[in-house]
Amino acid sequence: MECRKFEITLISASDLEDVRKLFKMKVHARVSIGSNPNTEKGTPTDKHGEINPAWNFSIKYTISEWMIQYPNDMLVIKLYCKRKLGDRYIGEVHMSMKELYEYSYASRGSAVMTCPVHKGSAQSQGVLRFSYRFGERVTIDKLTLAESIAGWSMC
C-alpha cells in the first residue's frame, strides 16, 4: 500500500467571533481527515489568547496515496471554545487534501496557509493560520503498518 506522512502545525487564529460574552474564551482545535471520525485529533486549549489563540501544535498522520489524487478527501479543522457545560462551536476550515498537495508541490511538499473560518455555509469571523508538509511516498504492507505507526493513522 502506498502511503505518505502528513504533518500539520496549527499556528494560530485571529479575530475569531467571541462566542462567550461573559467569560474568557479558551479555544482549541480538532483536526480530522476524510469522513472517518477516528482520525480526529486535537490541540491543547489556548487559555490566554481569547479571540486570537495561538497553539503552534503539530499533528501527524500517515495517509493513503489516493487521498491526494482525488478531491473528495478533506482536511477539516474545527474550532471550539471550551466550556464546562460543553464546548461551543466557533467555526471551521475545509481544504481538499489534493489541493493542499498540489499547492505545496512547488515548495517541495510544504506550505503555510491563512484561511477564513466558516460557520455553516456562511463566512464567519476570523482566520486560521497553519503550516503543513507531505513526506515522500513509501510502500508499506498493512501488517508492518499496523505494527509500526501507533501514533500515526490513516493508511
N, CA, C and O atoms as a GROMACS GRO file, in nm:
protein
  620
    1MET      N    1   0.085  -0.117   0.000
    1MET     CA    2   0.000   0.000   0.000
    1MET      C    3   0.089   0.124   0.000
    1MET      O    4   0.182   0.134   0.080
    2GLU      N    5   0.060   0.217  -0.090
    2GLU     CA    6   0.139   0.339  -0.098
    2GLU      C    7   0.082   0.444  -0.004
    2GLU      O    8  -0.038   0.472  -0.004
    3CYS      N    9   0.172   0.500   0.077
    3CYS     CA   10   0.133   0.598   0.178
    3CYS      C   11   0.234   0.712   0.179
    3CYS      O   12   0.337   0.707   0.112
    4ARG      N   13   0.202   0.814   0.256
    4ARG     CA   14   0.298   0.920   0.283
    4ARG      C   15   0.261   0.985   0.416
    4ARG      O   16   0.146   0.983   0.458
    5LYS      N   17   0.361   1.043   0.480
    5LYS     CA   18   0.338   1.115   0.606
    5LYS      C   19   0.277   1.250   0.573
    5LYS      O   20   0.308   1.310   0.470
    6PHE      N   21   0.191   1.297   0.661
    6PHE     CA   22   0.132   1.430   0.651
    6PHE      C   23   0.138   1.491   0.790
    6PHE      O   24   0.087   1.433   0.885
    7GLU      N   25   0.198   1.608   0.801
    7GLU     CA   26   0.208   1.676   0.930
    7GLU      C   27   0.150   1.816   0.916
    7GLU      O   28   0.186   1.890   0.824
    8ILE      N   29   0.060   1.850   1.006
    8ILE     CA   30   0.001   1.984   1.007
    8ILE      C   31   0.035   2.050   1.140
    8ILE      O   32   0.026   1.987   1.246
    9THR      N   33   0.074   2.176   1.135
    9THR     CA   34   0.101   2.254   1.255
    9THR      C   35   0.000   2.367   1.260
    9THR      O   36   0.000   2.455   1.175
   10LEU      N   37  -0.086   2.364   1.360
   10LEU     CA   38  -0.183   2.471   1.380
   10LEU      C   39  -0.109   2.584   1.452
   10LEU      O   40  -0.071   2.569   1.568
   11ILE      N   41  -0.090   2.694   1.385
   11ILE     CA   42  -0.011   2.804   1.438
   11ILE      C   43  -0.097   2.894   1.525
   11ILE      O   44  -0.072   2.909   1.644
   12SER      N   45  -0.199   2.954   1.465
   12SER     CA   46  -0.282   3.050   1.540
   12SER      C   47  -0.410   3.080   1.464
   12SER      O   48  -0.427   3.041   1.348
   13ALA      N   49  -0.498   3.151   1.530
   13ALA     CA   50  -0.617   3.207   1.467
   13ALA      C   51  -0.625   3.352   1.514
   13ALA      O   52  -0.570   3.388   1.618
   14SER      N   53  -0.694   3.433   1.437
   14SER     CA   54  -0.707   3.572   1.479
   14SER      C   55  -0.845   3.626   1.445
   14SER      O   56  -0.908   3.585   1.348
   15ASP      N   57  -0.888   3.719   1.528
   15ASP     CA   58  -1.014   3.790   1.509
   15ASP      C   59  -1.135   3.697   1.501
   15ASP      O   60  -1.226   3.718   1.422
   16LEU      N   61  -1.134   3.591   1.584
   16LEU     CA   62  -1.246   3.498   1.587
   16LEU      C   63  -1.370   3.562   1.649
   16LEU      O   64  -1.359   3.659   1.725
   17GLU      N   65  -1.485   3.508   1.615
   17GLU     CA   66  -1.609   3.553   1.677
   17GLU      C   67  -1.605   3.519   1.826
   17GLU      O   68  -1.570   3.407   1.864
   18ASP      N   69  -1.641   3.616   1.910
   18ASP     CA   70  -1.644   3.593   2.055
   18ASP      C   71  -1.776   3.524   2.089
   18ASP      O   72  -1.880   3.589   2.098
   19VAL      N   73  -1.771   3.392   2.107
   19VAL     CA   74  -1.892   3.315   2.133
   19VAL      C   75  -1.921   3.303   2.282
   19VAL      O   76  -2.019   3.240   2.322
   20ARG      N   77  -1.839   3.363   2.363
   20ARG     CA   78  -1.857   3.357   2.508
   20ARG      C   79  -1.849   3.498   2.564
   20ARG      O   80  -1.740   3.550   2.587
   21LYS      N   81  -1.962   3.559   2.584
   21LYS     CA   82  -1.969   3.702   2.620
   21LYS      C   83  -1.931   3.731   2.765
   21LYS      O   84  -1.876   3.837   2.793
   22LEU      N   85  -1.959   3.639   2.858
   22LEU     CA   86  -1.939   3.668   2.999
   22LEU      C   87  -1.802   3.629   3.053
   22LEU      O   88  -1.753   3.691   3.148
   23PHE      N   89  -1.740   3.530   2.994
   23PHE     CA   90  -1.612   3.481   3.046
   23PHE      C   91  -1.508   3.480   2.933
   23PHE      O   92  -1.540   3.505   2.817
   24LYS      N   93  -1.383   3.449   2.971
   24LYS     CA   94  -1.276   3.442   2.872
   24LYS      C   95  -1.298   3.325   2.777
   24LYS      O   96  -1.341   3.217   2.817
   25MET      N   97  -1.267   3.349   2.650
   25MET     CA   98  -1.269   3.239   2.553
   25MET      C   99  -1.141   3.158   2.568
   25MET      O  100  -1.032   3.213   2.577
   26LYS      N  101  -1.157   3.026   2.571
   26LYS     CA  102  -1.046   2.932   2.575
   26LYS      C  103  -1.064   2.841   2.455
   26LYS      O  104  -1.152   2.755   2.454
   27VAL      N  105  -0.980   2.859   2.353
   27VAL     CA  106  -1.004   2.799   2.222
   27VAL      C  107  -0.912   2.680   2.196
   27VAL      O  108  -0.792   2.684   2.226
   28HIS      N  109  -0.970   2.574   2.140
   28HIS     CA  110  -0.891   2.460   2.092
   28HIS      C  111  -0.944   2.420   1.955
   28HIS      O  112  -1.053   2.458   1.914
   29ALA      N  113  -0.863   2.341   1.885
   29ALA     CA  114  -0.899   2.296   1.750
   29ALA      C  115  -0.904   2.145   1.746
   29ALA      O  116  -0.832   2.078   1.820
   30ARG      N  117  -0.989   2.092   1.660
   30ARG     CA  118  -0.997   1.949   1.633
   30ARG      C  119  -0.976   1.929   1.483
   30ARG      O  120  -1.042   1.992   1.401
   31VAL      N  121  -0.883   1.840   1.450
   31VAL     CA  122  -0.845   1.816   1.311
   31VAL      C  123  -0.888   1.675   1.272
   31VAL      O  124  -0.868   1.580   1.348
   32SER      N  125  -0.945   1.661   1.153
   32SER     CA  126  -0.977   1.529   1.100
   32SER      C  127  -0.953   1.529   0.950
   32SER      O  128  -0.950   1.634   0.885
   33ILE      N  129  -0.934   1.408   0.895
   33ILE     CA  130  -0.913   1.393   0.752
   33ILE      C  131  -1.014   1.291   0.700
   33ILE      O  132  -1.030   1.183   0.757
   34GLY      N  133  -1.081   1.327   0.592
   34GLY     CA  134  -1.179   1.237   0.533
   34GLY      C  135  -1.303   1.227   0.621
   34GLY      O  136  -1.327   1.312   0.707
   35SER      N  137  -1.380   1.124   0.598
   35SER     CA  138  -1.506   1.108   0.670
   35SER      C  139  -1.494   1.015   0.790
   35SER      O  140  -1.593   0.986   0.857
   36ASN      N  141  -1.373   0.968   0.819
   36ASN     CA  142  -1.352   0.876   0.930
   36ASN      C  143  -1.338   0.952   1.062
   36ASN      O  144  -1.240   1.024   1.080
   37PRO      N  145  -1.434   0.938   1.155
   37PRO     CA  146  -1.425   1.011   1.282
   37PRO      C  147  -1.308   0.966   1.370
   37PRO      O  148  -1.271   1.038   1.462
   38ASN      N  149  -1.251   0.850   1.341
   38ASN     CA  150  -1.136   0.802   1.420
   38ASN      C  151  -1.009   0.879   1.392
   38ASN      O  152  -0.910   0.860   1.462
   39THR      N  153  -1.008   0.965   1.291
   39THR     CA  154  -0.888   1.043   1.259
   39THR      C  155  -0.881   1.173   1.338
   39THR      O  156  -0.782   1.244   1.328
   40GLU      N  157  -0.984   1.204   1.415
   40GLU     CA  158  -0.987   1.333   1.485
   40GLU      C  159  -0.881   1.340   1.593
   40GLU      O  160  -0.870   1.252   1.679
   41LYS      N  161  -0.802   1.448   1.588
   41LYS     CA  162  -0.700   1.477   1.688
   41LYS      C  163  -0.713   1.624   1.724
   41LYS      O  164  -0.757   1.704   1.642
   42GLY      N  165  -0.673   1.659   1.846
   42GLY     CA  166  -0.693   1.796   1.889
   42GLY      C  167  -0.569   1.865   1.941
   42GLY      O  168  -0.468   1.802   1.970
   43THR      N  169  -0.580   1.995   1.952
   43THR     CA  170  -0.474   2.078   2.010
   43THR      C  171  -0.501   2.097   2.158
   43THR      O  172  -0.613   2.073   2.205
   44PRO      N  173  -0.401   2.140   2.232
   44PRO     CA  174  -0.428   2.186   2.368
   44PRO      C  175  -0.515   2.313   2.361
   44PRO      O  176  -0.522   2.378   2.256
   45THR      N  177  -0.578   2.346   2.469
   45THR     CA  178  -0.661   2.466   2.475
   45THR      C  179  -0.574   2.588   2.504
   45THR      O  180  -0.494   2.587   2.598
   46ASP      N  181  -0.590   2.692   2.423
   46ASP     CA  182  -0.522   2.820   2.449
   46ASP      C  183  -0.608   2.895   2.550
   46ASP      O  184  -0.724   2.927   2.522
   47LYS      N  185  -0.553   2.923   2.667
   47LYS     CA  186  -0.630   2.985   2.774
   47LYS      C  187  -0.609   3.136   2.785
   47LYS      O  188  -0.670   3.200   2.870
   48HIS      N  189  -0.525   3.192   2.699
   48HIS     CA  190  -0.490   3.334   2.716
   48HIS      C  191  -0.521   3.422   2.596
   48HIS      O  192  -0.543   3.542   2.613
   49GLY      N  193  -0.524   3.366   2.476
   49GLY     CA  194  -0.538   3.448   2.355
   49GLY      C  195  -0.680   3.494   2.325
   49GLY      O  196  -0.699   3.585   2.245
   50GLU      N  197  -0.779   3.431   2.387
   50GLU     CA  198  -0.920   3.459   2.364
   50GLU      C  199  -0.956   3.454   2.216
   50GLU      O  200  -0.955   3.346   2.158
   51ILE      N  201  -0.987   3.568   2.151
   51ILE     CA  202  -1.026   3.565   2.010
   51ILE      C  203  -0.905   3.555   1.916
   51ILE      O  204  -0.921   3.548   1.794
   52ASN      N  205  -0.784   3.554   1.974
   52ASN     CA  206  -0.661   3.541   1.897
   52ASN      C  207  -0.574   3.428   1.955
   52ASN      O  208  -0.463   3.453   2.001
   53PRO      N  209  -0.624   3.303   1.953
   53PRO     CA  210  -0.549   3.194   2.015
   53PRO      C  211  -0.423   3.157   1.935
   53PRO      O  212  -0.417   3.178   1.814
   54ALA      N  213  -0.325   3.102   2.005
   54ALA     CA  214  -0.203   3.052   1.941
   54ALA      C  215  -0.174   2.915   1.999
   54ALA      O  216  -0.180   2.896   2.121
   55TRP      N  217  -0.141   2.819   1.912
   55TRP     CA  218  -0.112   2.684   1.958
   55TRP      C  219   0.030   2.640   1.920
   55TRP      O  220   0.102   2.587   2.004
   56ASN      N  221   0.068   2.662   1.797
   56ASN     CA  222   0.195   2.612   1.743
   56ASN      C  223   0.209   2.463   1.777
   56ASN      O  224   0.311   2.420   1.829
   57PHE      N  225   0.105   2.388   1.746
   57PHE     CA  226   0.095   2.247   1.782
   57PHE      C  227   0.088   2.161   1.657
   57PHE      O  228   0.009   2.188   1.567
   58SER      N  229   0.171   2.057   1.652
   58SER     CA  230   0.178   1.970   1.534
   58SER      C  231   0.101   1.841   1.554
   58SER      O  232   0.098   1.784   1.664
   59ILE      N  233   0.037   1.795   1.447
   59ILE     CA  234  -0.038   1.670   1.445
   59ILE      C  235   0.010   1.592   1.324
   59ILE      O  236   0.025   1.647   1.215
   60LYS      N  237   0.035   1.462   1.344
   60LYS     CA  238   0.091   1.379   1.237
   60LYS      C  239  -0.006   1.268   1.197
   60LYS      O  240  -0.076   1.210   1.280
   61TYR      N  241  -0.007   1.242   1.067
   61TYR     CA  242  -0.088   1.134   1.011
   61TYR      C  243  -0.003   1.057   0.910
   61TYR      O  244   0.096   1.110   0.858
   62THR      N  245  -0.041   0.936   0.882
   62THR     CA  246   0.005   0.863   0.764
   62THR      C  247  -0.120   0.847   0.678
   62THR      O  248  -0.221   0.792   0.723
   63ILE      N  249  -0.112   0.895   0.555
   63ILE     CA  250  -0.229   0.893   0.468
   63ILE      C  251  -0.205   0.803   0.348
   63ILE      O  252  -0.091   0.784   0.306
   64SER      N  253  -0.311   0.750   0.293
   64SER     CA  254  -0.302   0.672   0.170
   64SER      C  255  -0.272   0.764   0.053
   64SER      O  256  -0.319   0.878   0.050
   65GLU      N  257  -0.196   0.716  -0.040
   65GLU     CA  258  -0.158   0.796  -0.157
   65GLU      C  259  -0.281   0.844  -0.235
   65GLU      O  260  -0.280   0.954  -0.289
   66TRP      N  261  -0.385   0.762  -0.240
   66TRP     CA  262  -0.504   0.802  -0.317
   66TRP      C  263  -0.574   0.924  -0.257
   66TRP      O  264  -0.653   0.988  -0.326
   67MET      N  265  -0.546   0.957  -0.132
   67MET     CA  266  -0.611   1.074  -0.070
   67MET      C  267  -0.567   1.205  -0.134
   67MET      O  268  -0.638   1.305  -0.125
   68ILE      N  269  -0.450   1.206  -0.198
   68ILE     CA  270  -0.404   1.329  -0.265
   68ILE      C  271  -0.426   1.322  -0.416
   68ILE      O  272  -0.387   1.414  -0.488
   69GLN      N  273  -0.489   1.216  -0.462
   69GLN     CA  274  -0.514   1.202  -0.605
   69GLN      C  275  -0.657   1.238  -0.642
   69GLN      O  276  -0.686   1.262  -0.759
   70TYR      N  277  -0.746   1.241  -0.547
   70TYR     CA  278  -0.887   1.270  -0.571
   70TYR      C  279  -0.932   1.384  -0.480
   70TYR      O  280  -0.887   1.392  -0.365
   71PRO      N  281  -1.019   1.472  -0.528
   71PRO     CA  282  -1.057   1.590  -0.449
   71PRO      C  283  -1.159   1.566  -0.338
   71PRO      O  284  -1.201   1.661  -0.273
   72ASN      N  285  -1.201   1.442  -0.316
   72ASN     CA  286  -1.308   1.415  -0.220
   72ASN      C  287  -1.264   1.415  -0.074
   72ASN      O  288  -1.345   1.445   0.014
   73ASP      N  289  -1.138   1.382  -0.046
   73ASP     CA  290  -1.094   1.373   0.094
   73ASP      C  291  -1.053   1.511   0.145
   73ASP      O  292  -0.967   1.578   0.087
   74MET      N  293  -1.116   1.550   0.253
   74MET     CA  294  -1.098   1.686   0.305
   74MET      C  295  -1.024   1.686   0.437
   74MET      O  296  -1.041   1.598   0.521
   75LEU      N  297  -0.940   1.787   0.454
   75LEU     CA  298  -0.885   1.821   0.584
   75LEU      C  299  -0.985   1.916   0.648
   75LEU      O  300  -1.020   2.018   0.590
   76VAL      N  301  -1.031   1.882   0.768
   76VAL     CA  302  -1.130   1.964   0.838
   76VAL      C  303  -1.071   2.006   0.972
   76VAL      O  304  -1.028   1.923   1.051
   77ILE      N  305  -1.070   2.136   0.995
   77ILE     CA  306  -1.021   2.192   1.122
   77ILE      C  307  -1.137   2.268   1.184
   77ILE      O  308  -1.182   2.370   1.131
   78LYS      N  309  -1.185   2.219   1.298
   78LYS     CA  310  -1.296   2.283   1.367
   78LYS      C  311  -1.244   2.351   1.493
   78LYS      O  312  -1.163   2.295   1.566
   79LEU      N  313  -1.292   2.472   1.517
   79LEU     CA  314  -1.253   2.550   1.634
   79LEU      C  315  -1.366   2.552   1.736
   79LEU      O  316  -1.482   2.569   1.700
   80TYR      N  317  -1.329   2.534   1.863
   80TYR     CA  318  -1.426   2.530   1.972
   80TYR      C  319  -1.379   2.615   2.088
   80TYR      O  320  -1.259   2.630   2.112
   81CYS      N  321  -1.475   2.670   2.160
   81CYS     CA  322  -1.450   2.740   2.285
   81CYS      C  323  -1.482   2.642   2.398
   81CYS      O  324  -1.593   2.590   2.406
   82LYS      N  325  -1.385   2.618   2.483
   82LYS     CA  326  -1.402   2.523   2.593
   82LYS      C  327  -1.495   2.582   2.699
   82LYS      O  328  -1.480   2.696   2.741
   83ARG      N  329  -1.593   2.500   2.742
   83ARG     CA  330  -1.688   2.539   2.848
   83ARG      C  331  -1.716   2.419   2.935
   83ARG      O  332  -1.703   2.305   2.891
   84LYS      N  333  -1.756   2.444   3.058
   84LYS     CA  334  -1.788   2.335   3.150
   84LYS      C  335  -1.914   2.260   3.106
   84LYS      O  336  -1.926   2.141   3.132
   85LEU      N  337  -2.007   2.328   3.043
   85LEU     CA  338  -2.133   2.266   3.000
   85LEU      C  339  -2.126   2.214   2.857
   85LEU      O  340  -2.230   2.190   2.795
   86GLY      N  341  -2.006   2.196   2.805
   86GLY     CA  342  -1.990   2.150   2.667
   86GLY      C  343  -1.928   2.258   2.581
   86GLY      O  344  -1.959   2.376   2.595
   87ASP      N  345  -1.842   2.216   2.494
   87ASP     CA  346  -1.771   2.312   2.408
   87ASP      C  347  -1.867   2.382   2.313
   87ASP      O  348  -1.965   2.324   2.267
   88ARG      N  349  -1.838   2.508   2.286
   88ARG     CA  350  -1.920   2.586   2.192
   88ARG      C  351  -1.846   2.599   2.060
   88ARG      O  352  -1.729   2.638   2.057
   89TYR      N  353  -1.914   2.566   1.953
   89TYR     CA  354  -1.859   2.570   1.818
   89TYR      C  355  -1.833   2.714   1.775
   89TYR      O  356  -1.919   2.801   1.792
   90ILE      N  357  -1.714   2.740   1.718
   90ILE     CA  358  -1.679   2.873   1.668
   90ILE      C  359  -1.687   2.876   1.516
   90ILE      O  360  -1.745   2.969   1.459
   91GLY      N  361  -1.630   2.777   1.451
   91GLY     CA  362  -1.628   2.773   1.305
   91GLY      C  363  -1.527   2.670   1.257
   91GLY      O  364  -1.467   2.599   1.338
   92GLU      N  365  -1.508   2.662   1.125
   92GLU     CA  366  -1.419   2.559   1.072
   92GLU      C  367  -1.359   2.600   0.938
   92GLU      O  368  -1.404   2.694   0.872
   93VAL      N  369  -1.255   2.525   0.900
   93VAL     CA  370  -1.187   2.541   0.773
   93VAL      C  371  -1.186   2.404   0.704
   93VAL      O  372  -1.155   2.304   0.768
   94HIS      N  373  -1.220   2.400   0.575
   94HIS     CA  374  -1.217   2.278   0.495
   94HIS      C  375  -1.121   2.299   0.379
   94HIS      O  376  -1.126   2.402   0.312
   95MET      N  377  -1.033   2.203   0.357
   95MET     CA  378  -0.942   2.208   0.243
   95MET      C  379  -0.930   2.067   0.185
   95MET      O  380  -0.918   1.970   0.260
   96SER      N  381  -0.934   2.057   0.054
   96SER     CA  382  -0.914   1.928  -0.012
   96SER      C  383  -0.768   1.886   0.005
   96SER      O  384  -0.677   1.967  -0.014
   97MET      N  385  -0.746   1.759   0.041
   97MET     CA  386  -0.609   1.708   0.055
   97MET      C  387  -0.536   1.717  -0.079
   97MET      O  388  -0.416   1.744  -0.082
   98LYS      N  389  -0.607   1.695  -0.188
   98LYS     CA  390  -0.546   1.706  -0.321
   98LYS      C  391  -0.500   1.849  -0.348
   98LYS      O  392  -0.389   1.870  -0.397
   99GLU      N  393  -0.584   1.948  -0.315
   99GLU     CA  394  -0.547   2.088  -0.334
   99GLU      C  395  -0.428   2.126  -0.246
   99GLU      O  396  -0.339   2.198  -0.290
  100LEU      N  397  -0.426   2.078  -0.122
  100LEU     CA  398  -0.313   2.107  -0.034
  100LEU      C  399  -0.185   2.051  -0.093
  100LEU      O  400  -0.081   2.118  -0.092
  101TYR      N  401  -0.191   1.929  -0.143
  101TYR     CA  402  -0.072   1.866  -0.201
  101TYR      C  403  -0.026   1.944  -0.324
  101TYR      O  404   0.093   1.973  -0.338
  102GLU      N  405  -0.118   1.977  -0.413
  102GLU     CA  406  -0.081   2.050  -0.534
  102GLU      C  407  -0.023   2.187  -0.502
  102GLU      O  408   0.072   2.230  -0.567
  103TYR      N  409  -0.079   2.255  -0.404
  103TYR     CA  410  -0.030   2.387  -0.364
  103TYR      C  411   0.112   2.378  -0.308
  103TYR      O  412   0.195   2.466  -0.333
  104SER      N  413   0.140   2.273  -0.233
  104SER     CA  414   0.270   2.260  -0.168
  104SER      C  415   0.376   2.194  -0.257
  104SER      O  416   0.495   2.198  -0.224
  105TYR      N  417   0.335   2.137  -0.367
  105TYR     CA  418   0.428   2.061  -0.452
  105TYR      C  419   0.546   2.147  -0.499
  105TYR      O  420   0.660   2.100  -0.501
  106ALA      N  421   0.520   2.271  -0.537
  106ALA     CA  422   0.625   2.359  -0.587
  106ALA      C  423   0.730   2.391  -0.480
  106ALA      O  424   0.846   2.418  -0.513
  107SER      N  425   0.692   2.386  -0.354
  107SER     CA  426   0.787   2.417  -0.246
  107SER      C  427   0.831   2.289  -0.174
  107SER      O  428   0.851   2.290  -0.053
  108ARG      N  429   0.846   2.181  -0.250
  108ARG     CA  430   0.895   2.052  -0.200
  108ARG      C  431   0.807   1.993  -0.090
  108ARG      O  432   0.857   1.931   0.004
  109GLY      N  433   0.677   2.013  -0.101
  109GLY     CA  434   0.584   1.942  -0.014
  109GLY      C  435   0.541   2.014   0.112
  109GLY      O  436   0.475   1.953   0.196
  110SER      N  437   0.576   2.143   0.128
  110SER     CA  438   0.532   2.213   0.249
  110SER      C  439   0.479   2.352   0.213
  110SER      O  440   0.515   2.408   0.110
  111ALA      N  441   0.394   2.405   0.299
  111ALA     CA  442   0.336   2.537   0.275
  111ALA      C  443   0.278   2.592   0.404
  111ALA      O  444   0.257   2.519   0.501
  112VAL      N  445   0.253   2.722   0.403
  112VAL     CA  446   0.184   2.791   0.513
  112VAL      C  447   0.059   2.853   0.453
  112VAL      O  448   0.064   2.917   0.348
  113MET      N  449  -0.054   2.834   0.520
  113MET     CA  450  -0.182   2.885   0.470
  113MET      C  451  -0.249   2.972   0.576
  113MET      O  452  -0.235   2.950   0.696
  114THR      N  453  -0.322   3.071   0.528
  114THR     CA  454  -0.411   3.150   0.613
  114THR      C  455  -0.548   3.143   0.546
  114THR      O  456  -0.565   3.190   0.434
  115CYS      N  457  -0.645   3.085   0.617
  115CYS     CA  458  -0.777   3.059   0.559
  115CYS      C  459  -0.887   3.122   0.643
  115CYS      O  460  -0.876   3.127   0.766
  116PRO      N  461  -0.993   3.171   0.578
  116PRO     CA  462  -1.106   3.223   0.654
  116PRO      C  463  -1.180   3.111   0.728
  116PRO      O  464  -1.189   2.999   0.679
  117VAL      N  465  -1.230   3.144   0.844
  117VAL     CA  466  -1.307   3.050   0.926
  117VAL      C  467  -1.453   3.061   0.884
  117VAL      O  468  -1.507   3.172   0.874
  118HIS      N  469  -1.517   2.947   0.859
  118HIS     CA  470  -1.658   2.946   0.817
  118HIS      C  471  -1.744   2.884   0.926
  118HIS      O  472  -1.700   2.798   1.002
  119LYS      N  473  -1.867   2.930   0.930
  119LYS     CA  474  -1.967   2.875   1.023
  119LYS      C  475  -2.088   2.840   0.939
  119LYS      O  476  -2.160   2.929   0.892
  120GLY      N  477  -2.112   2.711   0.921
  120GLY     CA  478  -2.219   2.669   0.829
  120GLY      C  479  -2.177   2.702   0.687
  120GLY      O  480  -2.063   2.679   0.649
  121SER      N  481  -2.270   2.756   0.608
  121SER     CA  482  -2.238   2.788   0.470
  121SER      C  483  -2.189   2.932   0.454
  121SER      O  484  -2.147   2.972   0.345
  122ALA      N  485  -2.195   3.009   0.560
  122ALA     CA  486  -2.152   3.148   0.552
  122ALA      C  487  -2.013   3.166   0.612
  122ALA      O  488  -1.969   3.088   0.696
  123GLN      N  489  -1.946   3.271   0.567
  123GLN     CA  490  -1.816   3.301   0.624
  123GLN      C  491  -1.835   3.360   0.762
  123GLN      O  492  -1.913   3.453   0.781
  124SER      N  493  -1.766   3.305   0.857
  124SER     CA  494  -1.770   3.354   0.994
  124SER      C  495  -1.665   3.463   1.007
  124SER      O  496  -1.613   3.514   0.908
  125GLN      N  497  -1.636   3.497   1.128
  125GLN     CA  498  -1.535   3.598   1.154
  125GLN      C  499  -1.402   3.531   1.187
  125GLN      O  500  -1.400   3.433   1.261
  126GLY      N  501  -1.294   3.584   1.134
  126GLY     CA  502  -1.162   3.537   1.170
  126GLY      C  503  -1.093   3.453   1.065
  126GLY      O  504  -1.153   3.412   0.966
  127VAL      N  505  -0.963   3.428   1.090
  127VAL     CA  506  -0.882   3.347   1.001
  127VAL      C  507  -0.800   3.248   1.084
  127VAL      O  508  -0.772   3.272   1.201
  128LEU      N  509  -0.763   3.138   1.020
  128LEU     CA  510  -0.681   3.035   1.082
  128LEU      C  511  -0.552   3.024   1.003
  128LEU      O  512  -0.554   3.018   0.880
  129ARG      N  513  -0.440   3.020   1.074
  129ARG     CA  514  -0.308   3.008   1.011
  129ARG      C  515  -0.249   2.873   1.049
  129ARG      O  516  -0.242   2.838   1.167
  130PHE      N  517  -0.205   2.797   0.946
  130PHE     CA  518  -0.143   2.668   0.972
  130PHE      C  519  -0.037   2.639   0.866
  130PHE      O  520  -0.040   2.694   0.756
  131SER      N  521   0.056   2.552   0.902
  131SER     CA  522   0.154   2.506   0.806
  131SER      C  523   0.137   2.355   0.794
  131SER      O  524   0.079   2.291   0.881
  132TYR      N  525   0.187   2.300   0.685
  132TYR     CA  526   0.176   2.156   0.667
  132TYR      C  527   0.287   2.109   0.574
  132TYR      O  528   0.348   2.188   0.502
  133ARG      N  529   0.311   1.979   0.580
  133ARG     CA  530   0.409   1.921   0.488
  133ARG      C  531   0.371   1.776   0.460
  133ARG      O  532   0.316   1.706   0.544
  134PHE      N  533   0.404   1.735   0.340
  134PHE     CA  534   0.385   1.597   0.296
  134PHE      C  535   0.522   1.531   0.288
  134PHE      O  536   0.617   1.592   0.240
  135GLY      N  537   0.532   1.408   0.336
  135GLY     CA  538   0.654   1.332   0.324
  135GLY      C  539   0.661   1.261   0.189
  135GLY      O  540   0.568   1.270   0.108
  136GLU      N  541   0.770   1.191   0.166
  136GLU     CA  542   0.788   1.115   0.044
  136GLU      C  543   0.692   0.996   0.041
  136GLU      O  544   0.649   0.947   0.146
  137ARG      N  545   0.659   0.950  -0.078
  137ARG     CA  546   0.573   0.834  -0.095
  137ARG      C  547   0.652   0.708  -0.057
  137ARG      O  548   0.767   0.692  -0.099
  138VAL      N  549   0.590   0.620   0.021
  138VAL     CA  550   0.652   0.494   0.060
  138VAL      C  551   0.551   0.382   0.040
  138VAL      O  552   0.430   0.404   0.042
  139THR      N  553   0.602   0.261   0.020
  139THR     CA  554   0.516   0.143   0.009
  139THR      C  555   0.531   0.063   0.136
  139THR      O  556   0.642   0.026   0.176
  140ILE      N  557   0.418   0.036   0.200
  140ILE     CA  558   0.418  -0.035   0.328
  140ILE      C  559   0.313  -0.145   0.320
  140ILE      O  560   0.202  -0.122   0.272
  141ASP      N  561   0.349  -0.266   0.368
  141ASP     CA  562   0.244  -0.367   0.373
  141ASP      C  563   0.160  -0.342   0.498
  141ASP      O  564   0.210  -0.287   0.596
  142LYS      N  565   0.035  -0.381   0.495
  142LYS     CA  566  -0.060  -0.346   0.601
  142LYS      C  567  -0.019  -0.398   0.738
  142LYS      O  568  -0.041  -0.330   0.838
  143LEU      N  569   0.039  -0.517   0.746
  143LEU     CA  570   0.079  -0.572   0.874
  143LEU      C  571   0.192  -0.489   0.935
  143LEU      O  572   0.189  -0.458   1.054
  144THR      N  573   0.290  -0.453   0.855
  144THR     CA  574   0.400  -0.369   0.904
  144THR      C  575   0.346  -0.234   0.948
  144THR      O  576   0.387  -0.181   1.052
  145LEU      N  577   0.256  -0.180   0.871
  145LEU     CA  578   0.197  -0.052   0.904
  145LEU      C  579   0.127  -0.058   1.039
  145LEU      O  580   0.147   0.030   1.123
  146ALA      N  581   0.046  -0.159   1.061
  146ALA     CA  582  -0.030  -0.172   1.186
  146ALA      C  583   0.063  -0.184   1.306
  146ALA      O  584   0.031  -0.135   1.414
  147GLU      N  585   0.176  -0.248   1.288
  147GLU     CA  586   0.269  -0.268   1.399
  147GLU      C  587   0.357  -0.147   1.426
  147GLU      O  588   0.407  -0.132   1.538
  148SER      N  589   0.376  -0.061   1.329
  148SER     CA  590   0.479   0.042   1.342
  148SER      C  591   0.432   0.185   1.361
  148SER      O  592   0.514   0.271   1.391
  149ILE      N  593   0.304   0.214   1.344
  149ILE     CA  594   0.263   0.354   1.348
  149ILE      C  595   0.160   0.384   1.455
  149ILE      O  596   0.058   0.447   1.427
  150ALA      N  597   0.184   0.343   1.573
  150ALA     CA  598   0.086   0.359   1.682
  150ALA      C  599   0.032   0.502   1.690
  150ALA      O  600  -0.089   0.520   1.708
  151GLY      N  601   0.116   0.602   1.679
  151GLY     CA  602   0.071   0.741   1.690
  151GLY      C  603   0.030   0.804   1.559
  151GLY      O  604  -0.014   0.919   1.558
  152TRP      N  605   0.041   0.732   1.449
  152TRP     CA  606   0.008   0.785   1.317
  152TRP      C  607  -0.110   0.704   1.262
  152TRP      O  608  -0.121   0.585   1.290
  153SER      N  609  -0.196   0.767   1.184
  153SER     CA  610  -0.310   0.692   1.132
  153SER      C  611  -0.347   0.736   0.993
  153SER      O  612  -0.298   0.838   0.945
  154MET      N  613  -0.432   0.662   0.928
  154MET     CA  614  -0.499   0.694   0.802
  154MET      C  615  -0.458   0.609   0.684
  154MET      O  616  -0.522   0.623   0.580
  155CYS      N  617  -0.362   0.523   0.688
  155CYS     CA  618  -0.322   0.449   0.570
  155CYS      C  619  -0.396   0.317   0.564
  155CYS      O  620  -0.376   0.239   0.471
   0.00000   0.00000   0.00000
